[in-house]
Amino acid sequence: MTAEDGNVLAGARVATRLPAQDLDRARRFYSEKLGLEPVDERPRGLLYRCGGGEFALFRSTGASPGTFTQMALEVDDIDAVVAELKRRGVVFEEVDVPGLRTEGGIAEVEGHYPSKGARGERGGWFRDSEGNLLGIGQPLY
C-alpha cells in the first residue's frame, strides 16, 4: 500500500491508548476488577492484550471527560461477563435516553454494521478507576 493508492493505513493495527492519572490505581483496577494483567510495561505505561487487539494505559495529568465510549470489548456471552464483573465490584452505567435504555446494566441496541452480519447488539458501559468509559458488547445474530 502506498500513499498514491490512498490505502496507507488499511493494514495498520489499532492500538487504543487510555489516560491514567494514577497508573498504580489503574493497574489494580484492571487486575482485580477485569482480571487483566499487563503483558509489558514501560516507565509511564502498561500494555494489555485481549484477543487480537491491544490497549495501553499511560500516565497522564489529563483525564478523559468520560462522555463517550473510549474502548469497547466484544464478548460471546454478555450476561455471564456482566454478572462476573459486577461480582468483582464493577458498576455498570444505567442509561435511559430516547432509543437506548439499560436494564441491569445491559441495553439492546438496534441495528449493526452489515459487514458483521448481526441484526443488533447488546451492550453495557462502565468506568474504570480513571474515569474512562468502557463498553462491553455482544452482537445479536
Secondary structure as UniProt FT lines:
FT   HELIX           3..5
FT   TURN            8..11
FT   STRAND          15..20
FT   HELIX           23..32
FT   TURN            33..34
FT   STRAND          40..42
FT   TURN            43..44
FT   STRAND          45..50
FT   TURN            51..52
FT   STRAND          53..59
FT   STRAND          71..74
FT   HELIX           78..87
FT   TURN            88..89
FT   STRAND          96..97
FT   TURN            98..99
FT   STRAND          100..103
FT   TURN            104..105
FT   STRAND          106..110
FT   HELIX           114..116
FT   STRAND          120..127
FT   TURN            129..130
FT   STRAND          133..140
//
